[in-house]
Amino acid sequence: MVSRTGLDKISRAAVKTGRVGRVLVGAAVIVWLSVVLVSYYIIHKPFSIENALALANVFGDALVVGMLTCLAFALGHRLLRGWEFDSPLEASVLWLGMGLGAVGLIVFALGLVEIVNTWVYWGLLAASLLLLRKDVRAVWQTVRVISLPRASRSEKAIALFCLLAFAITFLFALTPPCGWDGLQYHLIIPKLLLAQGRIVPPPDNPSLNFPSLVEMLFLAGMVLKDDGATQLLHWIFLPLTLGAILVFARRYFSWRVGWLAAALFCAVPTVVLLATWAYNDLALTFYTFSAFLLTLRARETNQPRDFILAGILCGLAFGEKYTAILVPLALALVVVGGGVASQENGNGTPRPNRAALKSAALLLVSATVMSAPWIIRNSIFVGNPIYPFAFGGLYWDSFRSAWYSRFGSGLLQRPVELLIVPWTMTVQGTQSDLFQGTLGPLLLALLPLNLIPVRPSNARPAPTRAMWYFAAVLYATWLLGVAQSNLLWQSRLLFPAFPLFALLAALGVERLSSLDLPQFSLRRFGMLVIALVLALTAASYSIAFATDSALGYLFGTVSRQQYLAQHLGSHYEIAQWVNANLPADARVLFLWEPRTYYFNRDTEADAMLDRFVHLRYLYHDAPTIASELARAGYTHVLLYREGLDNILQTGFDPITDQDVTTLRDFVNDYLTSVYGASSLGLVTRNGRYGLERASQEPYAVYRINVP
């Protein structure tokens, strides 16, 4: 008989043998599966190397933007650690907005001291995130608890519409830059900085002297990786602006008003389109609206630091466009008007109290300080703090001042058309033509609903009067430009007022409830109309994305070159030809073509489309023009024939017959064709000058020949 101990030993040995067997069988299964799968996918590849590289490239762009966003959040948290906010959403929006401004100013300072280096930037980024790790942790803890209540089904549907707009614009923003102004100057500023290694006086392009806060963010993205991050850096300001709208509505109205206003803002097609381009319009919109929000908050808290913060945001708005110069002035009046004392002066009229005047002064001083970098830069480089306006400066003269302002070409002499501009730019305006924007019907349709009278409530008083006042200032300023010059017929210059328009339109919808009848709800009918428009808008956004090659680019089935060729057409074709065929030391003067971003030779843009006309103003005739260009070092001329033909046929620019004939003599006698049409091909069409075969031969490149 076998003892008990012996049985135990046998049992353990059997268990051990069984375990080894299972391990061996399991290993064999793993090996078999691996061999089959690897062998199969060696032949049947699920994706190509190109697909993987494209996805990695897009992921790299998003990673760079994500790290810069993280740094901006942390910087904003550190800078505003002394402020208290009403909600995690309000804190997050202002932290990120302030942080992005801080990053832009830091990059500007680095450029001044000649620090424009990829390794240095990556080192600074890593070191900054390490030093601010506690701020990063605090921001994450705040962001993760953001709550956006959506009580009703309509609010959930509206939130889904906003999410769709976010998703589509996010994907479009990851494609190569194609926006006109981006290729003219928004991306030229960082491109020149990268080439020079420091901030230097710019070439003859007035736009390069505009305030450049967002362009400094673009520079950071381009130094860390490439231009793939630039459009996404502008896109960030779309969710930031919507966040500010929700914060404002939550503070003064309701979440329902906030969601509806957010959807109305996203239902403006040109707003959504610009979010995908390397522009600065949404940054200007965000900083302007958040400055207004902080000004109202400061009026309530009466804390000096809140007025300072409002002024800082005004200064960051100025860092986007000169037009923001009126923002702090208008907000100072909001502060003074909100601080009117109950006592009267000797004439029986109310007077502002001293505290309100001091608060307004704080706002103005802080705005001035934050605007100073751009004012000082221009004063040093071009001799005019707000170049090229008012004081002239480098490259500037009376001819260019008149050409740039085009005073008298606006609607001032057509008062009826000026009065109905909101109707015209909404109903007839398109992105490619009148007012250069497609606005959708909802803002125009809903804003008048604010005229519906409602009973006063006992709730917290809403700042509707201040909202209307500030929106009116922004609109009046824009309308003054429309009245003065047709060059300012651009609806996007009014975008800083659109968050207020969206909120006021949403409030108008709320007022419909006062007209409801037992048999019919006017507010419900209004919401059905809004739902229909949002559905149509969502469909148009989706179709635009589906018919574009954006997904092909993101997944590598469409190359960067193919994507740019599809979207830029002949412009990208001529850029590739110039880069491949002109000598490395060529210096090319552009005529009637302001976009130079994709050209890798020394090029000078025709930024105001006045280059040749200005040359004729200075030198009068073709031989003198040719000799002066040669003396200045130009070797070639690039003529955008299709652009010139369009200008001549529409009569948009004041080009005289003598200008045209001098151009013909210049081309025929002093230029040798190296690409495209050999002669100007001047013809008469529709009673105006035009160029023969302009659409078939849109570009021509010539070598300058001077005896």
C-alpha positions in Angstrom: 0.0 0.0 0.0 1.1 3.6 -0.7 1.3 5.8 2.4 -0.7 9.1 2.7 2.5 11.0 2.2 3.3 9.2 -1.0 -0.1 10.0 -2.4 0.4 13.6 -1.7 3.7 13.6 -3.5 2.2 11.9 -6.5 -0.7 14.3 -6.6 1.6 17.4 -6.4 3.8 15.9 -9.2 0.7 15.4 -11.4 -0.5 18.9 -10.8 2.9 20.3 -11.6 3.1 18.2 -14.8 -0.4 19.4 -15.8 0.6 23.0 -15.2 3.7 22.6 -17.4 1.6 21.0 -20.0 -0.9 23.9 -20.0 1.9 26.4 -20.2 3.4 24.6 -23.2 0.0 24.3 -24.9 -0.7 28.0 -24.2 2.7 29.0 -25.6 2.0 27.0 -28.7 -1.3 28.7 -29.2 0.2 32.1 -28.8 3.0 31.3 -31.3 0.4 29.8 -33.8 -1.8 32.9 -33.6 1.1 35.2 -34.0 2.5 33.3 -37.0 -0.9 33.3 -38.7 -1.7 36.9 -38.1 1.8 38.2 -39.0 1.9 36.1 -42.1 -1.6 37.3 -43.2 -1.0 41.0 -42.6 2.4 41.0 -44.2 0.5 40.4 -47.5 -2.9 42.0 -46.5 -1.8 45.2 -45.0 -4.6 47.1 -43.1 -2.9 50.4 -43.8 0.2 51.7 -45.5 3.3 53.4 -44.1 1.9 56.6 -45.6 -1.3 56.2 -43.5 0.7 55.7 -40.3 2.9 58.6 -41.0 0.0 60.9 -41.8 -1.8 59.9 -38.6 1.4 60.4 -36.6 1.9 63.8 -38.2 -1.6 64.9 -37.3 -1.2 63.5 -33.8 2.0 65.4 -33.4 0.2 68.7 -34.4 -2.5 68.0 -31.8 0.1 67.1 -29.2 2.0 70.3 -29.7 -1.2 72.3 -29.4 -2.2 70.2 -26.4 1.1 71.0 -24.6 0.9 74.7 -25.4 -2.7 74.7 -24.1 -1.6 72.9 -20.9 1.1 75.5 -20.4 -1.4 78.3 -21.1 -3.8 76.9 -18.5 -1.1 76.6 -15.9 0.2 80.1 -16.6 -3.3 81.5 -16.4 -3.9 79.7 -13.1 -0.7 81.1 -11.7 -1.4 84.6 -12.9 -5.0 84.7 -11.6 -4.4 82.7 -8.4 -5.6 85.8 -6.4 -9.0 85.9 -8.2 -12.1 84.0 -7.2 -14.6 82.7 -9.8 -18.2 81.7 -9.6 -17.8 78.4 -11.3 -15.2 75.9 -12.6 -16.2 76.9 -16.2 -15.6 80.6 -15.6 -12.3 79.9 -14.0 -11.2 77.6 -16.8 -12.2 80.0 -19.6 -10.4 82.9 -18.0 -7.3 80.9 -17.1 -6.9 79.6 -20.6 -7.6 82.9 -22.2 -5.2 84.8 -20.0 -2.6 82.0 -20.4 -2.7 82.0 -24.2 -2.1 85.8 -24.1 0.8 85.3 -21.7 2.4 82.6 -23.9 2.1 84.9 -26.9 3.8 87.8 -25.1 6.6 85.4 -23.9 7.2 84.2 -27.4 7.3 87.9 -28.5 9.9 88.6 -25.9 12.0 85.6 -26.9 11.9 86.8 -30.5 13.3 90.2 -29.4 16.3 88.6 -27.7 16.9 86.3 -30.8 15.7 83.1 -29.2 13.9 81.2 -32.0 15.2 77.7 -31.8 13.4 74.3 -31.7 15.5 72.7 -29.1 15.4 75.8 -26.8 11.6 76.0 -27.2 11.1 72.3 -26.3 13.4 72.7 -23.3 11.6 75.8 -22.1 8.2 74.1 -22.6 9.2 71.0 -20.7 10.9 73.1 -17.9 7.8 75.3 -17.6 5.4 72.4 -17.3 7.7 70.9 -14.7 7.9 74.1 -12.7 4.1 74.7 -13.0 3.1 71.1 -12.3 1.1 72.1 -9.2 -0.8 74.5 -11.4 -1.4 71.9 -14.0 -2.8 69.6 -11.3 -5.0 72.3 -10.0 -6.3 73.1 -13.4 -7.1 69.5 -14.1 -9.0 69.2 -10.9 -11.0 72.2 -11.9 -11.7 71.2 -15.5 -12.8 67.7 -14.6 -15.6 69.0 -12.4 -17.1 71.4 -15.0 -20.8 70.8 -15.2 -22.9 72.0 -18.2 -26.5 71.3 -17.3 -28.8 70.5 -20.2 -32.3 70.1 -18.6 -34.6 69.7 -21.7 -34.4 67.7 -24.9 -34.1 70.9 -26.9 -31.0 72.0 -24.9 -29.5 68.6 -25.4 -30.1 68.8 -29.2 -28.6 72.3 -29.2 -25.5 71.0 -27.3 -25.2 68.2 -29.9 -25.2 70.9 -32.7 -22.4 72.8 -31.0 -20.5 69.5 -30.5 -20.9 68.8 -34.2 -19.5 72.2 -35.1 -16.6 71.6 -32.7 -15.8 68.2 -34.2 -15.9 69.3 -37.9 -13.9 72.5 -37.3 -11.4 70.6 -35.2 -10.7 68.2 -38.0 -10.6 70.9 -40.6 -8.1 72.9 -38.5 -5.7 70.0 -38.7 -5.4 70.4 -42.5 -2.7 72.5 -44.2 -3.3 76.3 -44.1 -5.2 77.7 -47.0 -6.9 80.9 -45.7 -6.2 84.0 -47.8 -5.1 86.3 -45.0 -3.2 83.5 -43.4 -1.0 83.2 -46.5 -0.8 87.0 -46.8 0.4 87.9 -43.3 -0.8 85.8 -40.3 1.7 83.1 -41.2 4.2 85.4 -42.9 5.0 87.0 -39.6 6.2 83.7 -37.9 7.8 82.6 -41.2 9.9 85.7 -41.4 10.8 85.4 -37.7 11.9 81.8 -38.3 14.0 82.8 -41.3 15.7 85.8 -39.5 16.0 84.2 -36.1 14.7 87.4 -34.4 12.1 90.1 -34.7 13.3 92.7 -37.3 11.7 95.5 -39.2 9.3 93.9 -41.7 9.3 94.3 -45.5 6.8 96.5 -47.4 3.6 94.9 -46.2 1.5 97.0 -43.8 -0.3 94.0 -42.4 3.0 92.7 -40.9 3.0 95.7 -38.6 -0.4 95.0 -37.1 -0.5 93.7 -33.5 0.6 90.1 -33.6 -0.4 88.3 -30.4 -2.0 85.2 -32.0 0.8 85.2 -34.6 3.2 84.7 -31.7 1.2 81.5 -30.8 1.6 80.5 -34.4 5.3 81.0 -34.1 5.5 78.8 -31.1 3.7 76.0 -33.0 5.9 76.4 -36.0 9.1 76.4 -34.0 8.1 73.3 -32.0 6.9 71.4 -35.1 5.5 73.1 -38.2 2.5 75.1 -39.5 0.2 72.1 -38.9 -0.4 73.4 -35.4 -1.3 77.0 -36.4 -4.9 76.6 -37.4 -5.7 74.5 -34.3 -4.3 77.3 -32.1 -6.8 79.7 -33.6 -9.6 77.1 -33.3 -9.1 77.0 -29.5 -10.8 80.4 -29.3 -14.0 79.0 -30.7 -14.7 76.8 -27.6 -13.3 79.6 -25.4 -15.8 82.1 -26.8 -18.7 79.6 -26.4 -17.5 79.0 -22.8 -17.6 82.7 -22.2 -21.1 82.9 -23.6 -22.3 80.2 -21.3 -20.6 81.8 -18.3 -22.3 85.1 -19.1 -25.7 83.5 -19.5 -25.4 81.5 -16.3 -24.4 84.6 -14.4 -27.2 86.9 -15.6 -29.8 84.8 -17.3 -30.1 81.0 -17.5 -28.4 77.9 -18.9 -31.2 77.7 -21.5 -30.4 81.2 -22.8 -26.7 80.3 -22.8 -27.1 77.1 -24.8 -29.4 78.8 -27.3 -26.9 81.7 -27.7 -24.0 79.3 -28.1 -25.9 77.5 -30.9 -26.8 80.8 -32.6 -23.1 81.8 -32.6 -22.1 78.4 -34.1 -24.9 78.8 -36.7 -22.9 81.6 -38.4 -21.1 79.7 -41.2 -18.3 82.3 -41.5 -17.6 82.1 -37.8 -17.2 78.3 -38.0 -15.1 78.6 -41.2 -12.7 81.2 -39.7 -12.2 78.9 -36.7 -10.4 76.5 -39.1 -8.0 79.1 -40.5 -4.8 80.7 -39.2 -6.5 84.0 -38.6 -7.0 86.1 -35.4 -10.7 87.0 -35.6 -12.0 84.6 -33.0 -9.2 85.6 -30.6 -10.3 89.2 -31.0 -13.9 88.1 -30.4 -13.1 86.2 -27.3 -10.9 88.9 -25.6 -13.4 91.6 -26.5 -16.4 89.7 -25.1 -14.5 88.5 -22.0 -13.4 92.1 -21.3 -17.0 93.1 -21.3 -17.9 90.2 -19.0 -15.1 91.1 -16.5 -16.1 94.8 -16.6 -19.7 93.9 -15.5 -18.3 91.6 -12.8 -16.0 94.4 -11.7 -18.9 96.8 -11.4 -20.6 94.3 -9.1 -17.6 93.4 -6.9 -16.0 96.9 -7.0 -12.6 95.2 -6.6 -9.7 97.1 -8.1 -8.1 93.9 -9.4 -11.2 93.0 -11.3 -11.0 96.4 -13.2 -7.3 95.6 -13.8 -8.2 92.2 -15.2 -10.8 93.7 -17.5 -8.2 96.2 -18.7 -5.7 93.4 -19.3 -8.2 91.6 -21.5 -8.8 94.8 -23.4 -5.0 95.0 -24.0 -5.0 91.4 -25.3 -7.8 92.3 -27.6 -5.7 95.2 -28.9 -3.0 92.6 -29.5 -5.2 91.2 -32.2 -6.4 94.2 -34.2 -6.2 98.0 -34.0 -10.0 98.1 -34.1 -9.9 97.0 -30.4 -8.6 100.4 -29.4 -12.1 101.6 -28.8 -13.0 98.6 -26.5 -11.4 100.0 -23.3 -12.8 103.5 -24.0 -16.3 102.0 -24.4 -16.0 99.9 -21.3 -14.7 102.8 -19.2 -18.0 104.5 -20.0 -19.8 101.4 -18.9 -17.9 101.6 -15.6 -18.6 105.4 -15.2 -22.3 104.9 -16.2 -22.7 102.2 -13.6 -21.2 104.3 -10.9 -23.5 107.3 -11.2 -24.1 108.8 -7.7 -27.6 109.6 -6.5 -26.6 113.2 -5.7 -27.0 115.9 -8.3 -24.7 118.8 -9.2 -25.7 122.4 -9.3 -27.5 122.0 -12.7 -29.7 119.2 -11.4 -28.0 116.4 -13.4 -26.5 113.2 -12.0 -22.7 113.0 -11.9 -20.4 110.0 -11.7 -18.9 109.3 -8.4 -15.2 109.5 -7.7 -14.8 105.7 -7.2 -16.2 105.0 -10.6 -13.8 107.4 -12.3 -10.9 105.8 -10.4 -12.0 102.3 -11.5 -12.4 103.4 -15.1 -8.8 104.9 -14.9 -7.5 101.5 -13.6 -9.1 99.8 -16.6 -7.7 102.2 -19.1 -4.2 102.2 -17.6 -4.0 98.4 -17.5 -5.3 98.2 -21.1 -2.6 100.7 -22.2 0.2 98.7 -20.5 -0.9 95.5 -22.2 -1.0 97.2 -25.5 2.4 98.7 -25.1 4.5 95.9 -26.7 3.0 96.5 -30.2 3.0 100.3 -29.9 6.7 100.3 -28.9 7.6 97.8 -31.6 6.0 99.9 -34.3 7.4 103.1 -33.0 10.9 101.7 -33.2 10.7 99.8 -36.5 8.4 101.9 -38.7 8.2 105.2 -36.8 4.4 105.0 -36.1 2.8 103.3 -33.0 -0.3 102.5 -35.0 1.3 102.0 -38.4 0.2 102.8 -41.1 -2.7 104.9 -39.7 -2.6 108.6 -38.9 1.1 109.2 -38.7 2.5 107.5 -41.8 5.9 105.9 -41.5 8.3 103.6 -43.4 7.2 102.9 -47.0 4.3 105.3 -46.6 3.3 108.4 -48.5 0.2 110.4 -49.5 -0.5 108.1 -52.4 -0.6 105.0 -50.2 -2.7 106.7 -47.6 -5.4 107.6 -50.1 -5.2 104.1 -51.7 -5.4 102.3 -48.3 -8.3 104.4 -46.9 -10.2 104.7 -50.2 -12.2 107.4 -48.5 -15.5 108.1 -50.3 -15.9 104.6 -51.8 -18.3 103.5 -49.0 -22.0 103.9 -48.5 -21.9 107.4 -47.0 -23.5 108.9 -50.1 -26.1 106.1 -50.2 -27.9 106.5 -46.8 -30.7 104.0 -47.6 -28.2 101.3 -48.4 -26.3 102.2 -45.3 -29.4 101.9 -43.2 -30.3 98.4 -44.4 -26.7 97.0 -44.2 -27.8 94.3 -41.7 -30.3 93.0 -44.2 -27.9 93.2 -47.1 -24.9 91.5 -45.4 -27.2 88.7 -44.0 -29.5 88.0 -47.0 -27.1 88.8 -49.8 -23.7 88.4 -48.2 -21.5 85.5 -49.1 -18.1 84.3 -48.1 -16.6 84.9 -51.6 -18.4 88.1 -52.5 -20.5 90.8 -50.8 -19.3 91.5 -47.3 -17.1 88.4 -47.5 -19.2 86.5 -45.1 -22.2 84.1 -44.8 -24.0 84.9 -41.6 -27.1 82.6 -41.6 -30.6 84.0 -41.0 -31.1 83.6 -37.2 -29.4 86.6 -35.7 -31.2 89.0 -38.1 -34.5 87.2 -37.6 -34.3 87.0 -33.8 -32.6 90.3 -32.6 -35.8 92.4 -33.2 -37.7 90.2 -30.8 -36.0 92.1 -28.0 -38.5 94.9 -28.7 -41.3 92.7 -27.3 -42.3 94.2 -24.0 -42.1 92.1 -20.9 -43.1 92.6 -17.3 -40.3 93.5 -14.9 -39.2 90.7 -12.6 -37.8 90.7 -9.1 -34.9 88.6 -10.2 -31.3 89.9 -10.4 -31.3 92.9 -12.8 -30.0 91.8 -16.2 -27.3 94.0 -17.8 -29.3 94.2 -21.1 -28.8 98.0 -21.3 -25.0 97.6 -21.0 -25.1 94.8 -23.6 -27.0 96.9 -26.1 -24.7 99.9 -25.5 -21.5 97.9 -26.0 -22.9 96.1 -29.0 -24.1 99.4 -30.5 -20.6 100.9 -30.0 -19.0 98.0 -31.9 -21.6 98.1 -34.6 -21.4 101.9 -35.0 -17.6 101.7 -35.3 -17.9 99.0 -38.0 -20.7 100.8 -39.8 -18.5 104.0 -39.9 -15.9 102.0 -41.8 -18.5 100.6 -44.2 -19.7 104.2 -44.8 -16.2 105.4 -45.5 -14.6 102.7 -47.7 -15.6 99.6 -49.6 -12.4 98.0 -48.4 -14.0 97.7 -45.0 -17.1 95.8 -46.3 -16.2 92.7 -44.3 -18.7 91.3 -41.8 -15.9 89.5 -39.9 -14.7 92.8 -38.7 -18.0 92.9 -36.7 -17.5 89.5 -35.1 -16.5 90.9 -31.7 -20.2 91.9 -31.3 -21.6 88.5 -32.3 -21.5 86.9 -28.8 -23.6 89.8 -27.6 -25.9 89.6 -30.7 -26.3 85.8 -30.0 -27.2 86.4 -26.3 -29.6 89.2 -27.2 -31.2 87.1 -29.9 -31.6 84.2 -27.4 -33.3 86.7 -25.0 -35.6 87.7 -27.7 -36.7 84.1 -28.1 -37.5 84.0 -24.4 -39.7 87.0 -24.7 -41.9 85.2 -27.1 -43.4 83.4 -24.1 -45.2 86.6 -23.2 -47.2 86.3 -26.5 -48.3 82.7 -26.0 -51.9 81.8 -26.3 -53.8 78.8 -24.9 -54.2 77.5 -28.5 -50.8 78.4 -29.8 -47.3 78.9 -28.3 -45.3 81.4 -30.2 -42.2 80.5 -28.4 -42.6 76.9 -29.4 -43.1 77.9 -33.0 -39.9 80.1 -32.7 -38.0 77.1 -31.4 -39.2 74.9 -34.3 -38.0 77.6 -36.7 -34.6 77.6 -35.0 -34.5 73.8 -35.0 -35.1 73.8 -38.7 -32.3 76.3 -39.4 -29.9 74.5 -37.1 -30.7 71.2 -38.9 -30.1 72.7 -42.3 -26.9 74.3 -41.0 -25.7 71.0 -39.5 -26.4 69.3 -42.8 -24.4 72.0 -44.7 -21.5 71.6 -42.3 -21.5 67.8 -42.7 -21.8 68.0 -46.5 -18.9 70.5 -46.6 -16.8 68.1 -44.6 -17.9 65.0 -46.5 -17.1 66.6 -49.9 -13.7 67.9 -48.8 -10.6 65.8 -48.8 -9.8 66.6 -45.2 -10.2 63.0 -44.0 -8.1 61.8 -46.9 -5.3 64.2 -45.7 -5.7 63.2 -42.1 -5.4 59.5 -43.0 -2.7 59.8 -45.6 -4.6 59.0 -48.7 -4.2 62.6 -49.9 -0.8 64.1 -49.5 -0.1 67.6 -48.3 0.8 68.7 -51.8 -2.3 67.2 -53.3 -4.5 68.8 -50.6 -3.0 72.3 -51.2 -3.2 71.8 -55.0 -6.9 71.0 -54.7 -7.7 74.0 -52.5 -5.3 76.6 -53.9 -5.2 75.6 -57.5 -3.0 77.6 -59.7 -1.6 79.6 -56.8 0.0 76.5 -55.3 1.1 75.3 -58.8 3.0 78.5 -59.5 4.6 78.4 -56.0 5.9 74.9 -56.7 7.2 76.1 -60.1 9.0 79.1 -58.6 10.5 77.0 -55.8 11.8 74.4 -58.3 12.9 76.6 -61.2 14.0 80.1 -60.2 17.6 80.5 -58.9 18.1 80.3 -55.2 19.3 83.9 -55.1 16.3 85.2 -57.1 14.4 88.1 -55.7 10.8 88.2 -57.0 8.4 91.2 -57.0 4.8 90.2 -56.9 2.2 92.2 -58.8 -1.5 91.9 -57.8 -0.7 88.8 -55.7 -0.5 89.4 -51.9 0.1 85.7 -50.8 3.7 84.6 -50.5 3.6 81.9 -47.8 4.3 78.8 -49.9 7.1 80.5 -51.9 10.6 79.6 -50.8 12.4 82.4 -52.7 13.0 86.0 -51.6 9.6 87.4 -52.5 7.9 90.7 -51.8 4.1 90.7 -51.8 1.8 93.1 -53.4 0.0 93.5 -50.1 -2.3 96.3 -51.0 -2.6 95.5 -54.7 -1.1 98.9 -55.4 2.5 98.0 -56.1 2.7 98.9 -59.8 0.4 101.8 -59.6 2.6 103.2 -56.8 5.7 102.6 -58.8 4.2 104.6 -61.6 3.3 107.3 -59.1 7.0 107.4 -58.0 8.8 106.9 -61.3 6.3 107.7 -64.0 7.4 105.5 -66.9 8.3 102.0 -67.8 12.1 102.4 -68.3 12.6 104.2 -65.0 10.5 101.6 -63.2 12.6 98.8 -64.6 15.9 100.4 -63.7 14.7 101.2 -60.2 13.6 97.6 -59.6 16.9 96.3 -60.9 18.8 98.7 -58.7 16.8 97.5 -55.7 17.9 93.9 -56.4 14.8 92.4 -58.0 15.5 89.8 -60.6 12.0 88.6 -61.5 8.4 89.7 -61.5 5.4 87.4 -60.8 2.2 88.8 -62.3 -1.2 87.4 -61.1 -3.0 87.9 -64.4 -6.3 86.5 -63.3 -6.4 88.8 -60.3 -5.5 91.9 -62.3 -8.1 91.0 -64.9 -10.8 90.7 -62.2 -9.9 94.1 -60.8 -9.9 95.7 -64.2 -13.3 94.3 -65.1 -15.0 95.1 -61.8 -13.3 98.6 -61.5 -12.7 97.8 -57.8 -9.3 99.6 -57.6 -8.7 103.1 -59.1 -6.3 101.9 -61.9 -6.1 104.4 -64.7 -5.7 103.8 -68.4 -2.2 105.3 -68.2 -1.3 102.7 -65.4 -2.4 99.9 -67.7 -0.5 101.1 -70.8 2.6 101.7 -68.7 2.3 98.2 -67.4 2.0 96.9 -71.0 5.2 98.7 -72.0 7.0 97.5 -68.9 6.1 93.8 -69.7 6.7 94.1 -73.4 10.0 96.0 -73.3 11.7 95.2 -70.0 10.6 91.7 -69.0 11.4 88.3 -70.5 8.9 85.5 -70.0 10.0 82.4 -68.2 6.6 81.0 -67.3 3.1 81.6 -68.7 2.0 84.4 -71.1 4.9 86.2 -72.8 3.0 89.5 -73.2 0.4 91.2 -71.1 -2.3 90.3 -73.5 -4.2 93.6 -73.1 -7.8 93.5 -74.6 -11.0 95.5 -74.2 -13.9 93.6 -72.8 -17.3 94.9 -71.6 -16.0 98.4 -72.2 -13.1 98.0 -69.8 -9.5 96.8 -70.1 -8.9 93.1 -69.4 -6.3 90.5 -70.0 -6.5 87.8 -72.8 -6.7 84.2 -71.5 -6.5 85.3 -67.9 -8.3 82.2 -66.6 -6.3 79.8 -68.8 -3.0 81.5 -67.9 -3.6 82.9 -64.4 0.1 83.5 -63.6 3.1 84.7 -65.5 6.7 85.0 -64.3 9.2 87.3 -66.0 12.9 88.0 -65.7 13.8 91.7 -65.5 16.0 92.9 -68.3 17.7 96.3 -68.0 20.4 97.3 -70.5 
